[in-house]
Amino acid sequence: MRFVRIFSILITLCLWQVSGLEAGEKLTLAAGAGYKRLVNELCTIYTAKTGVEVQQIFGNMGQVTAQVKESGAVDFIIGEKQFLDSTSLAFNGEVPIGKGKLIAVTAKGVDIKSLDDLTDPKITRIALPDAKKAIFGKAAAEFFTRKGIEAQLQPKLLIVGTVPQVSAYVMSGEVDIGFVNLTEALAIQDKVGLLLPVDEGLYAPILIVAKGLEQSRNTEAAGSFAEFLQSGEAKAVITQQGL
């Protein structure tokens, strides 16, 4: 019996050492703040399946890419493909996540029937992320321009740093309307009024991807995370989150 018990312990130790994923390996993942809830859910499932802890960094993409470049310690980044491709970061792989969608959310009690009412005098404050740093801020600005209402809306605009900051202003009632991504809108729908989709023909397509970084020091875990993102389980979560 003693021999069997010792043998069992040795087998367990060997298996633990063989799998780098079970030996405390970690990943660092950076993403746009508008996808915080999605990333949290994906990482929770991934960690439960593999034992790999994932440190998460969020912000507008300007902040995120600067931090990735400066730290040299990030393994994966999730964001808009065109923006990421325009940076000087070196990537070693890409996994498509989904198509981002721009949504206008109204504060509770705001009397609006459609986005044609944006120029109505009763709409006095409109929040959106900084178009120079956040893709959904850029998409909202493109929508205003293509709709021909940019000049009329300019005095009403409140520019903030990230999508979650827009949500905070809408939920508090400090603004009438805010522009966010669908993933964020679904997460806060119980705390706001209406969710108004923006015509996708009025802003450039937004392709969200996960890119591995050449600077990654955790190659085995990074590879397993890329595989996980392509699994049916991960895709079901992504779809549920509006992508």
Steps between C-alpha positions, in 0.01 A plus 500: 500500500781735588669434165177569312450825690857620430468400135175698472664809649795471260266473201311810614823697539621393156174603336515837677851562371428385144225755449637853508144626514452338841830619638392853578558656159327836454381718216462875472219620274425860397170611348278796426290597802177450304565126503585464869201281581560272202869462581426434867259220412733342246796513739297353786405200287854461363655509848250245629588266214879539507605643836678785321440837666437793267593852603275747319575858393228734367475852363441681174710347224741792495578440868506123461742485206734750668504288816558182301798656322645650816465197726610229258312253722168455319427171324170579324307809399134521398381794296402632159705343222568808287615701800728224629648443154588870484714486815869413524428193715637167372241221482536128447141391438139613485165352600181669372259576785205665327352814352455799731171688488435862600198557725345817644365455853265751659466597863178387664216742443648660189231558238650385172355280229797463264846635429338759274415680827866564589476856370179572692552779760369267773818292458763715671791268589649214296798298622748305290855368540792698361502436124880526491549219753190277499357326194137550604560870548637507147198305376261745668683797346477333156128447553449870581696603190327264260162593644586868444434602862855549633481881522159495667612250764837656580373721789329198660795262499679376809823319406628247754783248507333160476173321424432415870529870583228572244283237669554659840380839376190348338407287802536799732280713274774761453462465124196419289670258261832318475669305222647162594555155350227234505687288756499788747140591418378149577681507834329822614160465335316468833643834616427712192204585279511400134765320297507653152718323240690726262471419129817301426522668161572832672836403654795289391484125582649413839676163508604394849796261518734347754867529405792317655809711563850397400623630835300228681699308760225243555485330163337175611218674685462754218456217253239331716313828544488551122356149464245570772378814322418284198306242702123462490479596866683831444304579183171448686607757761614743228168471318304547821700816567390660174783417259 
